[in-house]
Amino acid sequence: MARFAIRHLTAILIVLAVAGWAIFYLPGTPSWTVVQLKQAIDARNGDDAARFVDFQKVVVNAGNEMVEDRAGGGDVVTQLIGKGAVQLFSGPMAALLQSWAVRKVDDGARQVQMPAAAVAGAILMLHRDGDTAYTRWRDHKGRVWEVRMAREQGQWQIVEVKNVKQLLDQLQRESGNNAAAPLPDGSATPPDASPPE
């Protein structure tokens, strides 16, 4: 046994280093969170998947992005009123979005699936800066995705999805529901969403 260990010392040290990295470092990374999110979605566990998304922050960031796009960056009064409306409605909208997302994951809906290639691309393009991280990739349909994450209390969560209007428009088309309710800034809510019970 000792002779085997001496002969293969380098290989043993590499295996121990990789195992230590996988046990102590990897679980605390945003990449690991992306992998866990995919596993929860694949397992159709909506509640588990939802814990990796801060829906309140996603809604506020998306609303602010749409208000700025609508105001064209120049109309300060419109931006202030719009951002105030976003803050006012962000709680109910976050609850609505979370309920919708959990239901879609539980149902195995195609709209919320994460293809393995997209996950690999997201992880490869992941940039981390302390307690924040972002990733940007292009999916097979040519859409550009930019997702921002933050670590709070030791847990990484998605806090922003850029170009969310593109996502909402596509979700609406895929669901075939063209009766989405408008938000105060004129954008659409997620398709076939129903208020939380």
Secondary structure, DSSP 8 states (H G I E B T S, - for coil): -HHHHHHTHHHHHHHHHHHHIIIIIGGGSHHHHHHHHHHHHHTT-HHHHHTTB-HHHHHHHHHHHHHHHHHTTT-HHHHHHHHHHHHHHHHHHHHHHHHHHHHHHHHT-GGG---HHHHHHHHHT-EEETTEEEEEEE-TTS-EEEEEEEEETTEEEEEEETTHHHHHHHHHHHHT-----B-TTS-B--TT-----
